[in-house]
Amino acid sequence: MGQRREPRKEIKVPVRIFGTDSSGQIFSEKVVTVNVSKQGIELSGVKAKPRIDEIVGVTYGTNKIHFRVKWVGKAGTPNGDHIGLLNITPEKPIWDFALPGAQADDYRPTQNRRKHPRLRCSTSVELHPEGEALIWGKAADLSIGGCFVEMSIPLKQDQKVRIGLWIQEVKLWVHGVVTSSTPGFGIGVKFTEISEQDSDRLQQHLKTLSASGKPPD
């Protein structure tokens, strides 16, 4: 048993969800909310089946926010077309209606959490894709095992990349592979190789992020 950070408001409003499904195909669908909070949404009427931890986009009116997929309804069940999303940037407004105040409420997760939980950040990165020119970007979340880099025109899924992470005045180097690619938002990268020294520095930085509870300015 777990607990959500905020209770959810039961409300049905039309939204559009878009991203890449588990087969690598881009999708865009009009769906309906079941409940919402500052931290997440449950949607119904979703035909696509994205992977857990995939980054998807949601638009409501003129507002567009990106979310991380936390669970997908099991086919053949009453909630088979439902999906649960976590807001990656809850400080950005999306809804035009009031939400309930912060307090704990009961919640039972339907999927295991990732091996390395990611923390929100605003970290400058250098991307060196194999055979391509240098690309500058920003990591929106980070863990010892990977990161999400915001990019309007993302790299392709499964593409290998060398990444320079700027941690204060120090640049750490890691090798990784693109595990998710969402046009208009960015890429999820899994780290595949990092030196012991840079791994220690990264872990210390993550401890600092966890203690502060917010990304550095």
CYANA upper distance limits for C-alpha pairs under 8 A (distance plus 0.5 A):
  1 MET  CA    106 ASP  CA      8.13
  1 MET  CA    107 TYR  CA      7.03
  1 MET  CA    108 ARG  CA      5.56
  1 MET  CA    109 PRO  CA      7.84
  2 GLY  CA    106 ASP  CA      7.27
  2 GLY  CA    107 TYR  CA      5.90
  2 GLY  CA    108 ARG  CA      6.10
  2 GLY  CA    109 PRO  CA      7.40
  3 GLN  CA    104 ALA  CA      6.52
  3 GLN  CA    105 ASP  CA      6.26
  3 GLN  CA    106 ASP  CA      5.74
  3 GLN  CA    107 TYR  CA      5.59
  3 GLN  CA    108 ARG  CA      8.00
  4 ARG  CA    104 ALA  CA      6.40
  4 ARG  CA    105 ASP  CA      6.35
  4 ARG  CA    106 ASP  CA      7.28
  4 ARG  CA    107 TYR  CA      6.52
  5 ARG  CA     39 GLN  CA      7.94
  5 ARG  CA    102 ALA  CA      7.23
  5 ARG  CA    103 GLN  CA      7.01
  5 ARG  CA    104 ALA  CA      6.22
  5 ARG  CA    105 ASP  CA      8.08
  6 GLU  CA     37 SER  CA      7.04
  6 GLU  CA     38 LYS  CA      7.83
  6 GLU  CA     39 GLN  CA      7.78
  6 GLU  CA    100 PRO  CA      8.11
  6 GLU  CA    101 GLY  CA      7.43
  6 GLU  CA    102 ALA  CA      5.14
  6 GLU  CA    103 GLN  CA      5.67
  6 GLU  CA    104 ALA  CA      6.26
  6 GLU  CA    105 ASP  CA      7.34
  7 PRO  CA     37 SER  CA      7.11
  7 PRO  CA    100 PRO  CA      7.09
  7 PRO  CA    101 GLY  CA      8.01
  7 PRO  CA    102 ALA  CA      7.28
  7 PRO  CA    103 GLN  CA      6.87
  7 PRO  CA    104 ALA  CA      6.99
  7 PRO  CA    105 ASP  CA      6.08
  8 ARG  CA     35 ASN  CA      6.27
  8 ARG  CA     36 VAL  CA      5.63
  8 ARG  CA     37 SER  CA      5.26
  8 ARG  CA     99 LEU  CA      8.15
  8 ARG  CA    100 PRO  CA      7.57
  9 LYS  CA     35 ASN  CA      5.67
  9 LYS  CA     36 VAL  CA      5.79
  9 LYS  CA     37 SER  CA      6.79
  9 LYS  CA     99 LEU  CA      6.90
  9 LYS  CA    100 PRO  CA      7.20
 10 GLU  CA     34 VAL  CA      6.57
 10 GLU  CA     35 ASN  CA      4.79
 10 GLU  CA     36 VAL  CA      7.28
 11 ILE  CA     33 THR  CA      7.07
 11 ILE  CA     34 VAL  CA      6.30
 11 ILE  CA     35 ASN  CA      5.82
 11 ILE  CA     36 VAL  CA      7.70
 12 LYS  CA     32 VAL  CA      6.43
 12 LYS  CA     33 THR  CA      5.42
 12 LYS  CA     34 VAL  CA      6.06
 12 LYS  CA     35 ASN  CA      7.63
 13 VAL  CA     32 VAL  CA      6.02
 13 VAL  CA     33 THR  CA      6.02
 14 PRO  CA     30 LYS  CA      7.43
 14 PRO  CA     31 VAL  CA      6.36
 14 PRO  CA     32 VAL  CA      5.09
 14 PRO  CA     33 THR  CA      7.10
 14 PRO  CA     60 TYR  CA      7.77
 15 VAL  CA     30 LYS  CA      6.38
 15 VAL  CA     31 VAL  CA      6.07
 15 VAL  CA     32 VAL  CA      6.38
 15 VAL  CA     33 THR  CA      7.66
 15 VAL  CA     58 VAL  CA      7.23
 15 VAL  CA     59 THR  CA      6.22
 15 VAL  CA     60 TYR  CA      5.53
 15 VAL  CA     61 GLY  CA      8.17
 16 ARG  CA     28 SER  CA      7.40
 16 ARG  CA     29 GLU  CA      6.03
 16 ARG  CA     30 LYS  CA      4.97
 16 ARG  CA     31 VAL  CA      6.43
 16 ARG  CA     58 VAL  CA      6.05
 16 ARG  CA     59 THR  CA      5.72
 16 ARG  CA     60 TYR  CA      7.34
 17 ILE  CA     28 SER  CA      6.21
 17 ILE  CA     29 GLU  CA      5.95
 17 ILE  CA     30 LYS  CA      7.05
 17 ILE  CA     31 VAL  CA      7.59
 17 ILE  CA     56 VAL  CA      7.46
 17 ILE  CA     57 GLY  CA      6.14
 17 ILE  CA     58 VAL  CA      5.06
 17 ILE  CA     59 THR  CA      7.17
 18 PHE  CA     26 ILE  CA      7.89
 18 PHE  CA     27 PHE  CA      5.87
 18 PHE  CA     28 SER  CA      4.62
 18 PHE  CA     29 GLU  CA      6.87
 18 PHE  CA     56 VAL  CA      6.33
 18 PHE  CA     57 GLY  CA      5.73
 18 PHE  CA     58 VAL  CA      7.05
 19 GLY  CA     26 ILE  CA      6.07
 19 GLY  CA     27 PHE  CA      6.07
 19 GLY  CA     28 SER  CA      7.22
 19 GLY  CA     50 PRO  CA      8.41
 19 GLY  CA     55 ILE  CA      7.64
 19 GLY  CA     56 VAL  CA      5.22
 19 GLY  CA     57 GLY  CA      6.68
 19 GLY  CA    182 THR  CA      5.81
 19 GLY  CA    183 PRO  CA      7.65
 20 THR  CA     24 GLY  CA      6.07
 20 THR  CA     25 GLN  CA      5.84
 20 THR  CA     26 ILE  CA      4.85
 20 THR  CA     27 PHE  CA      6.45
 20 THR  CA     50 PRO  CA      6.82
 20 THR  CA     54 GLU  CA      8.40
 20 THR  CA     56 VAL  CA      7.82
 20 THR  CA    180 SER  CA      8.17
 20 THR  CA    181 SER  CA      7.49
 20 THR  CA    182 THR  CA      6.66
 21 ASP  CA     25 GLN  CA      5.95
 21 ASP  CA     26 ILE  CA      6.88
 21 ASP  CA     27 PHE  CA      7.36
 21 ASP  CA     48 ALA  CA      6.54
 21 ASP  CA     49 LYS  CA      5.88
 21 ASP  CA     50 PRO  CA      4.40
 21 ASP  CA     51 ARG  CA      7.09
 22 SER  CA     49 LYS  CA      6.50
 22 SER  CA     50 PRO  CA      5.20
 22 SER  CA     51 ARG  CA      5.65
 24 GLY  CA    157 GLN  CA      8.47
 27 PHE  CA     48 ALA  CA      7.46
 29 GLU  CA     46 VAL  CA      7.67
 29 GLU  CA     47 LYS  CA      8.36
 31 VAL  CA     43 LEU  CA      7.31
 31 VAL  CA     44 SER  CA      6.71
 31 VAL  CA     45 GLY  CA      5.81
 31 VAL  CA     46 VAL  CA      6.67
 32 VAL  CA     43 LEU  CA      6.15
 32 VAL  CA     44 SER  CA      6.00
 32 VAL  CA     45 GLY  CA      7.06
 33 THR  CA     41 ILE  CA      7.41
 33 THR  CA     42 GLU  CA      6.42
 33 THR  CA     43 LEU  CA      4.86
 33 THR  CA     44 SER  CA      6.67
 34 VAL  CA     41 ILE  CA      8.00
 34 VAL  CA     42 GLU  CA      5.84
 34 VAL  CA     43 LEU  CA      5.84
 34 VAL  CA     44 SER  CA      6.84
 35 ASN  CA     41 ILE  CA      6.41
 35 ASN  CA     42 GLU  CA      5.92
 35 ASN  CA     43 LEU  CA      7.88
 36 VAL  CA     40 GLY  CA      6.38
 36 VAL  CA     41 ILE  CA      4.91
 36 VAL  CA     42 GLU  CA      6.94
 36 VAL  CA     99 LEU  CA      8.43
 37 SER  CA     41 ILE  CA      6.88
 37 SER  CA     99 LEU  CA      6.85
 37 SER  CA    100 PRO  CA      8.09
 38 LYS  CA     87 ASN  CA      7.87
 38 LYS  CA     90 PRO  CA      6.35
 38 LYS  CA     99 LEU  CA      7.81
 39 GLN  CA     86 LEU  CA      6.30
 39 GLN  CA     87 ASN  CA      5.59
 39 GLN  CA     88 ILE  CA      8.43
 39 GLN  CA     90 PRO  CA      6.37
 40 GLY  CA     67 PHE  CA      8.41
 40 GLY  CA     84 GLY  CA      7.83
 40 GLY  CA     85 LEU  CA      5.85
 40 GLY  CA     86 LEU  CA      4.82
 40 GLY  CA     87 ASN  CA      5.64
 41 ILE  CA     84 GLY  CA      6.38
 41 ILE  CA     85 LEU  CA      5.73
 41 ILE  CA     86 LEU  CA      7.23
 41 ILE  CA     87 ASN  CA      8.31
 42 GLU  CA     82 HIS  CA      7.30
 42 GLU  CA     83 ILE  CA      6.18
 42 GLU  CA     84 GLY  CA      5.06
 42 GLU  CA     85 LEU  CA      6.86
 43 LEU  CA     82 HIS  CA      5.86
 43 LEU  CA     83 ILE  CA      5.84
 43 LEU  CA     84 GLY  CA      7.07
 44 SER  CA     79 ASN  CA      8.28
 44 SER  CA     81 ASP  CA      6.06
 44 SER  CA     82 HIS  CA      4.83
 44 SER  CA     83 ILE  CA      7.17
 45 GLY  CA     81 ASP  CA      5.63
 45 GLY  CA     82 HIS  CA      6.92
 46 VAL  CA     81 ASP  CA      5.47
 46 VAL  CA     82 HIS  CA      6.59
 46 VAL  CA     83 ILE  CA      7.56
 47 LYS  CA     81 ASP  CA      6.68
 49 LYS  CA     72 VAL  CA      7.52
 50 PRO  CA     54 GLU  CA      6.95
 50 PRO  CA     69 VAL  CA      7.97
 50 PRO  CA     72 VAL  CA      8.25
 51 ARG  CA     69 VAL  CA      7.64
 52 ILE  CA     68 ARG  CA      8.35
 52 ILE  CA     69 VAL  CA      5.71
 52 ILE  CA     70 LYS  CA      6.10
 52 ILE  CA     71 TRP  CA      6.57
 52 ILE  CA     72 VAL  CA      7.82
 53 ASP  CA     68 ARG  CA      5.88
 53 ASP  CA     69 VAL  CA      5.36
 53 ASP  CA     70 LYS  CA      6.46
 53 ASP  CA    114 ARG  CA      8.37
 54 GLU  CA     68 ARG  CA      6.16
 54 GLU  CA     69 VAL  CA      5.90
 54 GLU  CA    180 SER  CA      6.74
 54 GLU  CA    188 GLY  CA      8.12
 55 ILE  CA     66 HIS  CA      7.14
 55 ILE  CA     67 PHE  CA      6.16
 55 ILE  CA     68 ARG  CA      5.12
 55 ILE  CA     69 VAL  CA      6.89
 55 ILE  CA    180 SER  CA      7.77
 55 ILE  CA    181 SER  CA      8.38
 55 ILE  CA    182 THR  CA      7.25
 55 ILE  CA    185 PHE  CA      8.49
 55 ILE  CA    187 ILE  CA      8.45
 55 ILE  CA    188 GLY  CA      8.02
 56 VAL  CA     66 HIS  CA      6.13
 56 VAL  CA     67 PHE  CA      5.94
 56 VAL  CA     68 ARG  CA      6.81
 56 VAL  CA     69 VAL  CA      7.69
 56 VAL  CA    182 THR  CA      7.21
 56 VAL  CA    185 PHE  CA      8.44
 57 GLY  CA     64 LYS  CA      7.36
 57 GLY  CA     65 ILE  CA      6.32
 57 GLY  CA     66 HIS  CA      4.85
 57 GLY  CA     67 PHE  CA      6.63
 57 GLY  CA    185 PHE  CA      7.88
 58 VAL  CA     64 LYS  CA      6.18
 58 VAL  CA     65 ILE  CA      6.02
 58 VAL  CA     66 HIS  CA      6.60
 58 VAL  CA     67 PHE  CA      7.78
 59 THR  CA     63 ASN  CA      6.00
 59 THR  CA     64 LYS  CA      4.80
 59 THR  CA     65 ILE  CA      7.00
 59 THR  CA     94 ILE  CA      8.47
 60 TYR  CA     64 LYS  CA      7.04
 60 TYR  CA     94 ILE  CA      7.14
 60 TYR  CA     95 TRP  CA      7.68
 63 ASN  CA     93 PRO  CA      8.20
 63 ASN  CA     94 ILE  CA      5.90
 64 LYS  CA     94 ILE  CA      7.41
 65 ILE  CA     87 ASN  CA      8.15
 65 ILE  CA     89 THR  CA      7.90
 65 ILE  CA     92 LYS  CA      8.12
 65 ILE  CA     94 ILE  CA      7.45
 66 HIS  CA     87 ASN  CA      7.12
 66 HIS  CA     88 ILE  CA      6.83
 66 HIS  CA     89 THR  CA      7.84
 66 HIS  CA    185 PHE  CA      7.55
 67 PHE  CA     85 LEU  CA      6.28
 67 PHE  CA     86 LEU  CA      5.76
 67 PHE  CA     87 ASN  CA      5.05
 67 PHE  CA     88 ILE  CA      5.80
 67 PHE  CA     89 THR  CA      8.36
 68 ARG  CA     85 LEU  CA      5.99
 68 ARG  CA     86 LEU  CA      5.58
 68 ARG  CA     87 ASN  CA      7.04
 68 ARG  CA     88 ILE  CA      7.07
 69 VAL  CA     83 ILE  CA      7.97
 69 VAL  CA     84 GLY  CA      6.66
 69 VAL  CA     85 LEU  CA      5.16
 69 VAL  CA     86 LEU  CA      6.94
 70 LYS  CA     83 ILE  CA      8.36
 70 LYS  CA     84 GLY  CA      6.01
 70 LYS  CA     85 LEU  CA      5.92
 70 LYS  CA     86 LEU  CA      6.97
 70 LYS  CA    111 GLN  CA      7.68
 71 TRP  CA     83 ILE  CA      6.37
 71 TRP  CA     84 GLY  CA      5.58
 71 TRP  CA     85 LEU  CA      7.71
 71 TRP  CA    109 PRO  CA      8.42
 71 TRP  CA    110 THR  CA      6.84
 71 TRP  CA    111 GLN  CA      6.50
 72 VAL  CA     80 GLY  CA      8.19
 72 VAL  CA     81 ASP  CA      8.42
 72 VAL  CA     82 HIS  CA      6.88
 72 VAL  CA     83 ILE  CA      5.06
 72 VAL  CA     84 GLY  CA      6.88
 73 GLY  CA     77 THR  CA      8.00
 73 GLY  CA     79 ASN  CA      5.84
 73 GLY  CA     80 GLY  CA      4.81
 73 GLY  CA     81 ASP  CA      6.42
 73 GLY  CA     82 HIS  CA      5.61
 73 GLY  CA     83 ILE  CA      6.33
 74 LYS  CA     79 ASN  CA      7.40
 74 LYS  CA     80 GLY  CA      5.31
 74 LYS  CA     81 ASP  CA      8.41
 75 ALA  CA     79 ASN  CA      8.40
 75 ALA  CA     80 GLY  CA      5.06
 75 ALA  CA     81 ASP  CA      7.96
 76 GLY  CA     80 GLY  CA      6.34
 88 ILE  CA    120 ARG  CA      8.03
113 ARG  CA    117 PRO  CA      7.88
116 HIS  CA    143 SER  CA      6.56
116 HIS  CA    144 ILE  CA      7.02
116 HIS  CA    145 GLY  CA      6.48
117 PRO  CA    143 SER  CA      6.77
118 ARG  CA    141 ASP  CA      6.35
118 ARG  CA    142 LEU  CA      5.52
118 ARG  CA    143 SER  CA      5.09
118 ARG  CA    146 GLY  CA      8.40
118 ARG  CA    147 CYS  CA      7.85
119 LEU  CA    141 ASP  CA      5.72
119 LEU  CA    142 LEU  CA      5.83
119 LEU  CA    143 SER  CA      6.88
119 LEU  CA    206 LEU  CA      7.92
119 LEU  CA    209 LEU  CA      7.50
119 LEU  CA    210 SER  CA      7.47
120 ARG  CA    140 ALA  CA      6.34
120 ARG  CA    141 ASP  CA      4.75
120 ARG  CA    142 LEU  CA      7.03
120 ARG  CA    209 LEU  CA      8.39
120 ARG  CA    214 LYS  CA      7.20
120 ARG  CA    215 PRO  CA      6.31
121 CYS  CA    139 ALA  CA      7.19
121 CYS  CA    140 ALA  CA      5.67
121 CYS  CA    141 ASP  CA      5.58
121 CYS  CA    142 LEU  CA      7.17
121 CYS  CA    209 LEU  CA      8.01
121 CYS  CA    214 LYS  CA      7.59
121 CYS  CA    215 PRO  CA      4.66
121 CYS  CA    216 PRO  CA      7.19
122 SER  CA    138 LYS  CA      6.68
122 SER  CA    139 ALA  CA      6.20
122 SER  CA    140 ALA  CA      5.86
122 SER  CA    141 ASP  CA      7.82
122 SER  CA    215 PRO  CA      6.43
122 SER  CA    216 PRO  CA      7.20
122 SER  CA    217 ASP  CA      7.94
123 THR  CA    138 LYS  CA      5.94
123 THR  CA    139 ALA  CA      5.51
123 THR  CA    140 ALA  CA      7.50
123 THR  CA    165 LEU  CA      7.50
123 THR  CA    166 TRP  CA      6.88
123 THR  CA    167 ILE  CA      7.59
124 SER  CA    136 TRP  CA      7.99
124 SER  CA    137 GLY  CA      6.50
124 SER  CA    138 LYS  CA      5.17
124 SER  CA    139 ALA  CA      6.82
124 SER  CA    165 LEU  CA      6.84
124 SER  CA    166 TRP  CA      6.01
125 VAL  CA    136 TRP  CA      6.45
125 VAL  CA    137 GLY  CA      5.77
125 VAL  CA    138 LYS  CA      6.16
125 VAL  CA    139 ALA  CA      7.09
125 VAL  CA    163 ILE  CA      7.11
125 VAL  CA    164 GLY  CA      5.91
125 VAL  CA    165 LEU  CA      5.26
125 VAL  CA    166 TRP  CA      6.58
126 GLU  CA    134 LEU  CA      7.32
126 GLU  CA    135 ILE  CA      6.43
126 GLU  CA    136 TRP  CA      5.37
126 GLU  CA    137 GLY  CA      6.97
126 GLU  CA    163 ILE  CA      5.99
126 GLU  CA    164 GLY  CA      5.25
126 GLU  CA    165 LEU  CA      7.19
127 LEU  CA    134 LEU  CA      6.27
127 LEU  CA    135 ILE  CA      5.47
127 LEU  CA    136 TRP  CA      6.63
127 LEU  CA    137 GLY  CA      7.88
127 LEU  CA    161 VAL  CA      7.05
127 LEU  CA    162 ARG  CA      6.53
127 LEU  CA    163 ILE  CA      5.33
127 LEU  CA    164 GLY  CA      7.13
128 HIS  CA    132 GLU  CA      7.44
128 HIS  CA    133 ALA  CA      7.15
128 HIS  CA    134 LEU  CA      5.52
128 HIS  CA    135 ILE  CA      7.07
128 HIS  CA    161 VAL  CA      6.00
128 HIS  CA    162 ARG  CA      5.44
128 HIS  CA    163 ILE  CA      6.65
129 PRO  CA    133 ALA  CA      7.58
129 PRO  CA    134 LEU  CA      7.74
129 PRO  CA    159 GLN  CA      7.83
129 PRO  CA    160 LYS  CA      6.70
129 PRO  CA    161 VAL  CA      4.78
129 PRO  CA    162 ARG  CA      6.82
130 GLU  CA    159 GLN  CA      8.24
130 GLU  CA    160 LYS  CA      6.74
130 GLU  CA    161 VAL  CA      6.51
130 GLU  CA    162 ARG  CA      8.34
137 GLY  CA    149 VAL  CA      6.99
137 GLY  CA    150 GLU  CA      6.97
137 GLY  CA    151 MET  CA      7.27
138 LYS  CA    149 VAL  CA      6.04
138 LYS  CA    150 GLU  CA      6.24
139 ALA  CA    147 CYS  CA      6.91
139 ALA  CA    148 PHE  CA      5.97
139 ALA  CA    149 VAL  CA      4.75
139 ALA  CA    150 GLU  CA      6.75
140 ALA  CA    147 CYS  CA      7.97
140 ALA  CA    148 PHE  CA      6.21
140 ALA  CA    149 VAL  CA      6.49
140 ALA  CA    150 GLU  CA      7.07
141 ASP  CA    147 CYS  CA      5.98
141 ASP  CA    148 PHE  CA      5.92
141 ASP  CA    149 VAL  CA      8.12
142 LEU  CA    146 GLY  CA      6.55
142 LEU  CA    147 CYS  CA      4.81
142 LEU  CA    148 PHE  CA      7.22
142 LEU  CA    206 LEU  CA      8.31
143 SER  CA    147 CYS  CA      6.63
143 SER  CA    206 LEU  CA      7.46
144 ILE  CA    191 PHE  CA      8.33
144 ILE  CA    199 SER  CA      7.89
144 ILE  CA    202 LEU  CA      7.28
144 ILE  CA    203 GLN  CA      6.96
144 ILE  CA    206 LEU  CA      8.30
145 GLY  CA    190 LYS  CA      6.50
145 GLY  CA    191 PHE  CA      5.79
145 GLY  CA    192 THR  CA      8.43
146 GLY  CA    176 GLY  CA      8.31
146 GLY  CA    188 GLY  CA      7.95
146 GLY  CA    189 VAL  CA      5.84
146 GLY  CA    190 LYS  CA      4.87
146 GLY  CA    191 PHE  CA      5.41
147 CYS  CA    188 GLY  CA      6.43
147 CYS  CA    189 VAL  CA      5.88
147 CYS  CA    190 LYS  CA      7.35
147 CYS  CA    191 PHE  CA      8.48
148 PHE  CA    186 GLY  CA      7.54
148 PHE  CA    187 ILE  CA      6.14
148 PHE  CA    188 GLY  CA      4.92
148 PHE  CA    189 VAL  CA      6.64
149 VAL  CA    186 GLY  CA      6.01
149 VAL  CA    187 ILE  CA      5.86
149 VAL  CA    188 GLY  CA      6.98
149 VAL  CA    189 VAL  CA      8.20
150 GLU  CA    185 PHE  CA      6.02
150 GLU  CA    186 GLY  CA      4.73
150 GLU  CA    187 ILE  CA      7.11
151 MET  CA    183 PRO  CA      8.33
151 MET  CA    184 GLY  CA      7.21
151 MET  CA    185 PHE  CA      5.97
151 MET  CA    186 GLY  CA      4.61
151 MET  CA    187 ILE  CA      7.50
152 SER  CA    183 PRO  CA      6.58
152 SER  CA    184 GLY  CA      4.69
152 SER  CA    185 PHE  CA      5.91
152 SER  CA    186 GLY  CA      6.62
153 ILE  CA    183 PRO  CA      6.26
153 ILE  CA    184 GLY  CA      6.76
153 ILE  CA    185 PHE  CA      8.27
153 ILE  CA    186 GLY  CA      7.57
154 PRO  CA    181 SER  CA      6.50
154 PRO  CA    182 THR  CA      7.12
154 PRO  CA    183 PRO  CA      6.43
154 PRO  CA    184 GLY  CA      8.09
154 PRO  CA    185 PHE  CA      7.98
154 PRO  CA    186 GLY  CA      5.64
154 PRO  CA    187 ILE  CA      6.46
155 LEU  CA    159 GLN  CA      7.49
155 LEU  CA    178 VAL  CA      7.88
155 LEU  CA    181 SER  CA      7.10
155 LEU  CA    186 GLY  CA      8.41
155 LEU  CA    187 ILE  CA      7.33
156 LYS  CA    178 VAL  CA      7.45
156 LYS  CA    181 SER  CA      6.71
157 GLN  CA    177 VAL  CA      8.41
157 GLN  CA    178 VAL  CA      5.52
157 GLN  CA    179 THR  CA      6.04
157 GLN  CA    180 SER  CA      6.08
157 GLN  CA    181 SER  CA      6.13
158 ASP  CA    177 VAL  CA      6.20
158 ASP  CA    178 VAL  CA      5.37
158 ASP  CA    179 THR  CA      6.32
158 ASP  CA    180 SER  CA      8.47
159 GLN  CA    177 VAL  CA      6.09
159 GLN  CA    178 VAL  CA      5.81
160 LYS  CA    175 HIS  CA      8.11
160 LYS  CA    176 GLY  CA      6.39
160 LYS  CA    177 VAL  CA      4.90
160 LYS  CA    178 VAL  CA      6.95
161 VAL  CA    175 HIS  CA      6.52
161 VAL  CA    176 GLY  CA      5.89
161 VAL  CA    177 VAL  CA      6.40
161 VAL  CA    178 VAL  CA      8.00
162 ARG  CA    173 TRP  CA      7.71
162 ARG  CA    174 VAL  CA      6.45
162 ARG  CA    175 HIS  CA      5.02
162 ARG  CA    176 GLY  CA      6.72
163 ILE  CA    173 TRP  CA      6.21
163 ILE  CA    174 VAL  CA      5.81
163 ILE  CA    175 HIS  CA      6.60
163 ILE  CA    176 GLY  CA      7.85
164 GLY  CA    171 LYS  CA      6.43
164 GLY  CA    172 LEU  CA      5.99
164 GLY  CA    173 TRP  CA      5.17
164 GLY  CA    174 VAL  CA      7.12
165 LEU  CA    171 LYS  CA      5.83
165 LEU  CA    172 LEU  CA      5.48
165 LEU  CA    173 TRP  CA      6.82
165 LEU  CA    174 VAL  CA      8.36
166 TRP  CA    170 VAL  CA      6.23
166 TRP  CA    171 LYS  CA      4.91
166 TRP  CA    172 LEU  CA      6.89
167 ILE  CA    171 LYS  CA      6.50
167 ILE  CA    172 LEU  CA      7.64
167 ILE  CA    202 LEU  CA      8.38
167 ILE  CA    205 HIS  CA      7.83
172 LEU  CA    198 ASP  CA      6.17
172 LEU  CA    202 LEU  CA      8.29
173 TRP  CA    194 ILE  CA      7.19
173 TRP  CA    195 SER  CA      8.37
173 TRP  CA    198 ASP  CA      7.52
174 VAL  CA    191 PHE  CA      7.11
174 VAL  CA    192 THR  CA      8.01
174 VAL  CA    193 GLU  CA      6.24
174 VAL  CA    194 ILE  CA      5.24
174 VAL  CA    195 SER  CA      8.12
175 HIS  CA    191 PHE  CA      6.33
175 HIS  CA    192 THR  CA      6.05
175 HIS  CA    193 GLU  CA      5.45
175 HIS  CA    194 ILE  CA      7.02
176 GLY  CA    189 VAL  CA      6.62
176 GLY  CA    190 LYS  CA      5.84
176 GLY  CA    191 PHE  CA      4.65
176 GLY  CA    192 THR  CA      5.34
176 GLY  CA    193 GLU  CA      7.25
177 VAL  CA    189 VAL  CA      6.03
177 VAL  CA    190 LYS  CA      5.96
177 VAL  CA    191 PHE  CA      7.15
177 VAL  CA    192 THR  CA      7.57
178 VAL  CA    187 ILE  CA      6.99
178 VAL  CA    188 GLY  CA      6.34
178 VAL  CA    189 VAL  CA      5.01
178 VAL  CA    190 LYS  CA      6.95
179 THR  CA    187 ILE  CA      7.89
179 THR  CA    188 GLY  CA      6.00
179 THR  CA    189 VAL  CA      6.03
179 THR  CA    190 LYS  CA      6.90
180 SER  CA    187 ILE  CA      5.94
180 SER  CA    188 GLY  CA      5.36
180 SER  CA    189 VAL  CA      7.65
181 SER  CA    186 GLY  CA      6.54
181 SER  CA    187 ILE  CA      5.05
181 SER  CA    188 GLY  CA      7.07
182 THR  CA    186 GLY  CA      5.90
182 THR  CA    187 ILE  CA      6.78
194 ILE  CA    198 ASP  CA      6.99
194 ILE  CA    199 SER  CA      6.66
195 SER  CA    199 SER  CA      6.50
196 GLU  CA    200 ASP  CA      6.72
197 GLN  CA    201 ARG  CA      6.91
198 ASP  CA    202 LEU  CA      6.55
199 SER  CA    203 GLN  CA      6.63
200 ASP  CA    204 GLN  CA      6.77
201 ARG  CA    205 HIS  CA      6.76
202 LEU  CA    206 LEU  CA      6.70
203 GLN  CA    207 LYS  CA      6.78
204 GLN  CA    208 THR  CA      6.94
205 HIS  CA    209 LEU  CA      6.83
206 LEU  CA    210 SER  CA      6.56
207 LYS  CA    211 ALA  CA      6.61
208 THR  CA    212 SER  CA      6.71
209 LEU  CA    213 GLY  CA      6.57
209 LEU  CA    214 LYS  CA      6.91
209 LEU  CA    215 PRO  CA      6.85
209 LEU  CA    216 PRO  CA      8.13
210 SER  CA    214 LYS  CA      8.09
